[in-house]
Amino acid sequence: MPRVSSDTLWDFAAAELQTRESRSADEEAPEEEANVSERTVLFMGSKSGGKTTILLRCLDRDEAPKPTLALEYTFGRRARGHNTPKDIAHLWELGGGISLSDLVQIPITHQNISTVSVVLVLDLSKPSTLWGTLEKLLQAALNHLEKVCALPQRSGASKQRELLRILPKDHPDRELISPFPVPLLLIGSKYDIFQDFESEKRKVICKTLRFLAHYYGASLIFTSSKSETTMSKARSFVSHLAFGTERGKSLSADPSKPLIIPAGMDSLSQIGSPPAIDVDIGTLHARNPLDLWKKVFERVFPPESTKENKEVKDPAKDPQYCEPLIDSMRAQKDQDDVERQSSNILTSLMLLPINAISPDKIAFSIH
């Protein structure tokens, strides 16, 4: 029997120990990863409505907000306890108001459909844009959600699951609402400006947003960047979506105070009928309750004209992203390209025999 050196035995022992440690790490890794929660939250809403400010405050970042460039990503981490893995929240912010709504397809994917939620920030200081902003952005998100789920229309079973998530079985409005497919939070921003509105106009906005939140199975909260109290409440609602923490049990439906209404805590009977100011509801031809509320709201706050609300499909041409130095250089380059193209055409024509130049080509080169 050949003699085995002590060096060789130590090599074998070291290799075996390394193998066992590696195997142990591989076995423990999946368990640790399974304990880590990852969620996705998409922030969208009114242009310059305060989305970035709210997001930074929720992350406890003391930074000056900057205009959002199309779609931006950041993340947050939170430990559930001592020596536990940190949960991760993927946070996306859609800029540009309704102009870039097609970009919702990036943060909402088949992989995260079960853990995604939406935060819709509405600028209370500009009521004429509220309904249009909500309608356009929610429809864009809904269209993509249905596409991701491969559901042309939500099935009865799917709607039942959404209802159970929001309303108890004995709630009288179960058959009268249409819950959004994923958790939804409506935030009314710039409350400090809104609170100076006329009392009747405040009531119209409050009742309308309560109806919309209840109809879509969403939570509703009003906030102001100048009020730490309202920002703290908003932070708890966002944290609930991002990390599954308790959202708090506060409830305030008084139109003279910032609204705080968790999903499922309101009802159509408490909200009441549409607040018709100088409007005879009987003269409005509405297809359904949602359409009726829209017609009443837009009578009080006429939407912006189509020209003023025109969407900018090319972000490079959107005034909010203007950069004078870069724009002037781009304009100069475009002009150089046009002159180079014209020069190439003229050069090509000069190289042709004179009898080969047709009037069409001459006209084209001059044009």
SULWO-V328445 format. One record per residue. N is the residue number from 1. PHI is phi in degrees with one decimal (999 if undefined). PSI is psi in radians with two decimals (999 if undefined). D_LAST is the distance of its C-alpha to the last C-alpha in whole Angstrom. Layout:
n=<N,N>
phi=<PHI,PHI>
psi=<PSI,PSI>
d_last=<D_LAST,D_LAST>
//
This chain:
n=<1,2,3,4,5,6,7,8,9,10,11,12,13,14,15,16,17,18,19,20,21,22,23,24,25,26,27,28,29,30,31,32,33,34,35,36,37,38,39,40,41,42,43,44,45,46,47,48,49,50,51,52,53,54,55,56,57,58,59,60,61,62,63,64,65,66,67,68,69,70,71,72,73,74,75,76,77,78,79,80,81,82,83,84,85,86,87,88,89,90,91,92,93,94,95,96,97,98,99,100,101,102,103,104,105,106,107,108,109,110,111,112,113,114,115,116,117,118,119,120,121,122,123,124,125,126,127,128,129,130,131,132,133,134,135,136,137,138,139,140,141,142,143,144,145,146,147,148,149,150,151,152,153,154,155,156,157,158,159,160,161,162,163,164,165,166,167,168,169,170,171,172,173,174,175,176,177,178,179,180,181,182,183,184,185,186,187,188,189,190,191,192,193,194,195,196,197,198,199,200,201,202,203,204,205,206,207,208,209,210,211,212,213,214,215,216,217,218,219,220,221,222,223,224,225,226,227,228,229,230,231,232,233,234,235,236,237,238,239,240,241,242,243,244,245,246,247,248,249,250,251,252,253,254,255,256,257,258,259,260,261,262,263,264,265,266,267,268,269,270,271,272,273,274,275,276,277,278,279,280,281,282,283,284,285,286,287,288,289,290,291,292,293,294,295,296,297,298,299,300,301,302,303,304,305,306,307,308,309,310,311,312,313,314,315,316,317,318,319,320,321,322,323,324,325,326,327,328,329,330,331,332,333,334,335,336,337,338,339,340,341,342,343,344,345,346,347,348,349,350,351,352,353,354,355,356,357,358,359,360,361,362,363,364,365,366,367>
phi=<999,-66.7,-82.7,-101.1,-70.1,-63.9,-61.4,-64.3,-60.9,-63.6,-62.0,-61.9,-65.0,-64.0,-64.8,-64.8,-62.6,-63.5,-64.0,-66.2,-65.5,-64.4,-64.3,-65.0,-65.0,-64.8,-73.5,-82.6,-58.2,-59.2,-64.5,-67.8,-64.7,-65.5,-81.7,-88.1,-98.2,-123.7,-129.0,-122.4,-124.8,-104.8,-95.8,-149.8,150.1,-58.6,-65.5,57.0,-92.3,102.4,-61.7,-63.3,-59.4,-63.5,-62.7,-64.4,-66.6,-66.5,-94.0,57.0,-101.6,-89.0,-128.7,-76.8,-65.4,-119.4,-56.8,-76.5,-93.5,61.5,-134.3,-121.2,-124.6,-148.3,-148.2,-131.3,-129.8,-148.7,-89.4,-83.0,-172.2,-72.4,57.6,-117.5,-61.0,-85.7,-70.8,-120.2,-117.0,-88.2,-113.8,-113.9,-128.4,-95.0,-95.6,83.1,64.9,-92.5,-68.9,-118.7,-61.0,-63.6,-75.0,-62.8,-68.6,-76.8,-78.3,-100.1,-128.5,-63.3,-71.7,-110.2,-58.0,-84.4,-126.2,-94.5,-143.4,-126.1,-115.2,-107.8,-97.1,-116.6,-77.6,-67.4,-77.1,-128.1,-61.8,-67.8,-105.4,-59.0,-64.1,-61.8,-64.0,-61.1,-62.6,-66.2,-72.6,-66.3,-67.2,-63.3,-67.1,-64.5,-58.2,-72.9,-60.6,-68.5,-67.8,-63.4,-81.8,57.3,-120.9,-57.0,-140.6,-66.0,-73.0,-59.6,-65.6,-64.1,-65.3,-62.8,-63.6,-65.6,-64.5,-63.5,-68.9,-107.5,-116.7,-68.1,-60.5,-93.5,-70.4,-67.2,-99.1,-55.8,-93.6,-110.4,-118.2,-131.1,-60.3,-65.8,-62.1,-126.9,-53.1,-131.8,-124.6,-100.3,-117.3,-89.1,-94.9,60.5,-62.1,-61.3,-84.6,-59.7,-66.5,-92.1,-68.4,-60.3,-55.0,-64.8,-68.6,-61.1,-63.6,-61.3,-65.6,-62.8,-65.2,-65.8,-69.5,-63.2,-62.1,-62.6,-62.8,-66.4,-61.9,-93.4,66.5,-105.7,-85.4,-133.4,-148.7,-100.6,-149.1,-142.9,-66.9,-93.8,-124.4,-65.7,-62.9,-69.1,-66.1,-64.5,-64.0,-62.3,-61.7,-67.7,-69.0,-66.4,-62.0,-62.2,-73.3,-79.5,-129.3,76.3,-77.0,-65.3,-90.7,92.1,-114.5,-65.8,-144.8,-143.6,-114.5,-76.9,-64.9,-88.1,-130.9,-60.9,-71.9,-140.6,-134.6,-63.4,-55.6,85.4,-99.6,-115.6,-154.8,-64.7,-67.5,-76.4,-70.7,88.3,-81.6,-56.8,-76.6,-83.7,-99.3,57.0,-132.3,-90.1,-58.2,-64.5,-87.4,-89.7,-96.4,-111.3,-79.3,-160.2,-56.7,-61.4,-66.9,-64.7,-61.8,-63.8,-64.7,-65.7,-61.7,-75.9,-71.4,-80.9,-125.9,-56.0,-67.1,-61.2,-64.3,-58.0,-65.4,-70.7,-103.2,-63.1,-78.7,-107.7,-73.3,-99.3,-56.9,-66.3,-105.0,-79.4,-56.9,-69.1,-106.0,-66.5,-134.2,-48.5,-65.7,-66.2,-63.5,-67.8,-66.0,-65.8,-63.4,-64.1,-64.3,-60.5,-65.4,-61.7,-63.1,-64.4,-66.1,-64.5,-64.5,-63.5,-64.0,-63.8,-65.9,-64.6,-62.6,-62.4,-68.0,-67.5,-81.0,-82.0,-59.3,-58.5,-78.1,-93.6,-87.3,-85.7,-55.3,-60.9,-68.1,-66.2,-60.0,-64.6,-68.7,-69.0,-65.5>
psi=<2.20,2.54,2.32,2.17,2.71,-0.57,-0.75,-0.73,-0.74,-0.64,-0.79,-0.74,-0.75,-0.72,-0.72,-0.73,-0.75,-0.69,-0.76,-0.69,-0.69,-0.75,-0.70,-0.71,-0.71,-0.63,-0.57,-0.48,-0.85,-0.65,-0.72,-0.74,-0.59,-0.45,-0.19,2.19,2.35,2.18,2.76,2.31,2.20,2.08,2.25,2.98,-2.73,2.49,2.27,0.61,-0.05,0.31,-0.83,-0.73,-0.80,-0.76,-0.77,-0.70,-0.63,-0.49,0.06,0.68,2.12,1.31,2.62,2.21,2.48,2.70,2.35,2.27,1.71,-1.61,2.15,2.65,2.47,-3.10,2.80,2.67,2.53,2.26,2.40,-0.28,-3.04,2.32,0.65,2.64,2.57,2.29,2.67,2.35,2.09,2.04,2.08,2.50,2.14,2.09,3.07,0.20,-2.18,-0.11,-0.42,0.57,-0.41,-0.34,-0.05,-0.34,-0.29,-0.90,-0.35,1.95,2.96,-0.56,-0.56,0.21,-0.53,-0.16,0.22,2.60,2.88,2.37,2.05,1.98,2.14,2.25,1.86,-0.35,-0.16,1.26,-0.44,-0.26,-0.11,-0.99,-0.79,-0.72,-0.85,-0.82,-0.81,-0.82,-0.71,-0.64,-0.69,-0.76,-0.71,-0.75,-0.75,-0.66,-0.74,-0.59,-0.75,-0.70,-0.08,0.71,1.81,-0.66,2.53,2.31,2.83,-0.70,-0.69,-0.76,-0.63,-0.71,-0.69,-0.70,-0.74,-0.57,-0.47,-0.83,2.52,2.83,-0.54,0.19,2.29,-0.28,0.18,-0.63,0.03,-0.05,2.92,1.48,2.48,2.53,-0.42,2.81,2.37,2.36,2.17,2.20,2.09,1.95,2.95,0.77,-0.49,-0.52,-0.73,-0.63,-0.24,0.01,2.83,2.56,-0.80,-0.67,-0.65,-0.72,-0.70,-0.82,-0.77,-0.84,-0.68,-0.78,-0.56,-0.76,-0.83,-0.74,-0.78,-0.72,-0.69,0.10,0.61,2.79,2.67,2.32,2.44,2.49,2.86,2.41,-0.24,0.02,1.93,-0.52,-0.86,-0.61,-0.64,-0.71,-0.77,-0.68,-0.67,-0.62,-0.74,-0.72,-0.59,-0.72,-0.68,-0.62,0.00,0.34,2.97,2.36,-0.07,2.81,0.26,2.52,2.18,2.02,0.20,2.05,-0.21,-0.01,2.86,2.25,2.44,1.79,1.77,2.66,2.36,-0.03,0.06,3.07,2.75,-0.59,-0.60,-0.58,-0.73,-3.00,2.88,2.37,1.58,1.88,1.97,0.56,2.23,1.85,-0.52,-0.38,-0.13,2.23,1.70,2.51,-0.50,3.02,-0.69,-0.74,-0.63,-0.80,-0.66,-0.78,-0.71,-0.80,-0.74,-0.27,-0.64,-0.70,1.46,2.35,2.75,2.64,2.75,-0.65,-0.75,-0.48,0.34,2.33,2.52,1.84,-0.55,1.89,-0.47,-0.34,0.08,2.17,-0.50,-0.29,0.34,2.44,1.73,-0.82,-0.84,-0.71,-0.68,-0.66,-0.68,-0.72,-0.71,-0.72,-0.74,-0.72,-0.72,-0.69,-0.72,-0.78,-0.68,-0.70,-0.77,-0.70,-0.71,-0.67,-0.78,-0.69,-0.75,-0.68,-0.65,-0.48,-0.22,2.61,2.57,-0.62,-0.10,-0.16,1.92,2.75,-0.59,-0.77,-0.64,-0.79,-0.71,-0.71,-0.64,-0.70,999>
d_last=<97,95,95,92,91,91,88,86,88,86,83,83,84,81,79,81,80,77,76,78,76,73,74,75,72,70,73,72,69,68,70,69,65,67,68,64,62,59,57,53,52,49,48,45,45,44,41,43,46,48,48,48,51,53,52,53,57,57,57,59,56,57,53,50,48,44,41,41,38,37,40,43,46,50,53,57,60,64,67,69,72,74,73,71,67,65,63,59,56,53,51,47,45,42,40,38,40,38,35,36,38,37,39,42,42,42,46,47,48,51,53,53,53,57,57,54,54,51,52,50,49,49,48,51,50,47,49,46,44,47,47,43,43,46,45,42,43,46,45,42,45,47,44,44,48,49,46,48,51,50,51,49,52,55,58,61,63,60,60,64,63,61,64,66,65,64,67,70,72,73,70,70,66,66,64,62,60,57,57,54,55,55,57,55,55,54,54,54,53,53,56,57,55,55,59,58,57,59,62,60,57,58,60,57,55,58,60,56,56,59,58,55,57,60,58,56,59,58,60,59,59,58,58,57,56,58,61,63,65,62,60,63,63,60,60,63,61,58,61,62,59,58,62,64,66,68,66,68,70,69,68,67,66,67,63,65,65,62,62,63,64,64,63,65,67,66,66,65,68,68,64,65,63,59,60,59,59,58,57,59,59,60,57,54,54,53,53,55,57,54,52,54,54,51,51,53,52,48,50,52,49,46,43,40,37,34,32,34,35,32,32,29,29,27,30,27,26,30,31,34,33,31,32,30,31,29,26,25,25,23,21,21,20,17,16,17,16,12,12,14,12,9,12,14,11,11,15,15,14,16,19,19,21,19,20,19,15,14,12,10,10,9,6,5,5,4,0>
//
